[in-house]
Amino acid sequence: MTYKIVQITDTHLTPAGAEPANNQQVDPADKLQAVFDDIYTTNVAPDLIVITGDLIHEGHAEDYQRFHDVLMAQQERLKAPIKVILGNHDRTKAFYEGYLKRPYQSRYYDKLATAGWDFYFLDTTCGNLEPGYLDQDQLTWLQTNLKQSAKPALLFMHHPLAGPPLRNMAYSILQNGDDLAKVIQGSTVKAIFFLVTFTLQICIRLVVY
């Protein structure tokens, strides 16, 4: 059975009244809209869309509220659920207040279960710091859920795992990747999706299972 996933990462939308981050010459909101338009006009018809962090560059609650409204409109237009996770340039409290409209918690992680797959959306943020870290509560939650399901699983997170291409970016990766490896060893996890570029462009990947 085919299952299509579109991954978008590092949208870095500009908070109200601020300048675009990293000297972007094109409004990141326009770039994101172009991505959604491409998904629609090319008839990709994804089953799931995931935005893997750095949603808004150091935004406020009202910025996340507007972002939520945009995504809900696109979710209806594209007929596919849109899930988001946080990156190091997101602000968790503002996200809870504006996007989720729920009481603040220090981490935001979630699970989506379908008939054939389990999807885990992890929070690797470490306050407002650059490196990523998975806290023990989250690792325990993941391990418990993986043990309770025989379905294949996919993980999504912002910070990348260590690897040769990232040798010079050790400070920007997931710092306790070994702990995650221990949790998923022998489990049903088939792949991990994370930030795949540090350029200033919105990145999109289509994965078909």
N, C-alpha and C positions, 0 to 999 in steps of 0.2 A: 504494500500500500504506500503510495506517494504522499509525503508530507512536506510542504514547502515552508521554509522559514526565511524571512528577510531580517537581516541584522543591520541596524544603523548605529553608528557610534559617534561620540564626541560632537554633539550638535552645538554645544557652547553658545546657546542663544544669549542675546544681549539683554541684561536687565534694563528696565525703564530708566531713561536718563543717563545711561552709561555709554561708553564707546565700545565697539566690538573688540573682543579679546584678541590678543596676538596679532594686532594690526591687520585684521581681516579686511579686505577691500570690498567684499560682497556681504551684504547683510546675511548672517547665518540663518535667519528665519526664512529668507528667500531661498537659500540653498536647501533647507529642509523641505520647503514646499515643492521645490523642483524634484526632489527625491520621491515625494508622495505622488506627484503628477506622473512621473515615469512609471511608478508601480501601477498606477491606474491605466495609463494609456497603452502600456505594453502588455496589459492583461496578464500580469504575473500570477494574480489570484493566490496570494500567500495564505496559508492556514494560520500563520502567526507572524507578528512583527515584534521585534525586540530592540529597544534602544538601550545600548549598554554603557550608559553613564556619561558624566559631564553634560547633563541635560541643559542647564543654564549656568553661565559662568558667574558664580558667586551671587546668585539671585536672591530675591525676597519673596515673601509669601504671595504677593499679588502677581509676580512673574510666573510662579508655579501654577497659580490659578488660571492664568491665561493659557499657559502651556497645556494644562489639563483640558481646557475647552477646545483647543486646536486638535489635540489627539483624539478626543471623543468624536469630533466631526469627521476626522479622517478614518477612524475606526468604522463609523457608519458608512462612509463612502466606499471603503475598500473591503467591507464585509469580512474583517479579520480582527481578532483581538490584538491590542497593542499593549505590551508590557514594558515597563521601564525599570532600570536599576540605577543606583547612584554611583557617581565617580568622585574623585577627590576635589573637583571644583564645584560640586553641588553643596548645598547647605541643608543638612538633614532637618533641622527644626523648621525652616521655611518650607521645605518640601511637605512635611507632615501637615503644616498649617494650611498651605495653599493648594496643594495637589490632592492629598488624601483627606484633608479636613478631619483628622483624627488626632487624639492626644499624642504628644511627642514621645518617641522612643529613640534610643541612641542608635539603633540599627533598623534597616528596613530590608527584610528578605521574605520571599514568598514562594509558593509552589503552585503549579498548574498541572492538573491531572486530566488527561484525555483517555479515550478508549484504548489507545495503543502506546502512549508515551507519558512519561513524567518529566516536567520541566521545572528546574530549580533556579531561582533568581536570587543570587547571593549579594551581600553587601560587604565589599572589601575596603570601604572607606575607613580612615583612621583619623577621625576628627577632621581638621582642615589641613592635614599634612599630606605630602606627596605620596609616600609609600602606601602600599595596601596591606591589610591584615584581616584575617578571619578570626573572630573571637571564639572562645570555647563553646559558648551557648549555641552559636550558629553551627559549629562543626558537629556538636552533639545532636542538634535538630536534624541536620542533614543525614548523619549516620543512622539515626532512628528511622527516618522516613525511607531511606534506601533499603533497610532491612525489612520493612513492612510491605514492600511492593516488588513484584517480579518483572514489572514492565521495564523496558529500556529507558534510560534517563539521559537527559542533556543538562549541563550546567551552564549558566550565564553569569559573568561577573565583569567588572571593569578592569581591574589590574591584571596584566599578563603574568603567566608563570615564567620562571627563569628558563633561559635557553640560550644557545650560542648567539643568535641574532641580537639578543638584548644584553650582551656582555657589558656594554658601556652604559647601561641604564639600570644598574642593579638597585639604585635607590627608588626607582619608579615602579618596581614590580611587586607582586605579592610576596611579602617577606617570610611567610610561613607556609610556603607551597608544600613542604614535606609533610606538614600536618594534614593538609588536604589530600595528599597522595595516600596517606595511611587510611583515611576515611573511605576513599573510593576504591581502594585495592580490593579486588575480588567482587566488586559490586556490579550493578547493571549499567553504570555510566558508560556511555558510548563516545561522548565528545564533550569538550569544554570550549565555550566561546567567550572571548574577551576582547579588549581593546587590541586592534591589530595594526594601528598606525598612530604616530604622534605628529603627523602633518596637520595642516590647517584646513583640510578638506573633510567634509562629512563623508564617512566611509560606509559603503553598503555591500552586504554579501547576501547572496541567495544560496541556501543550502536545501537540497532536495533529498529526502529519505524515502 
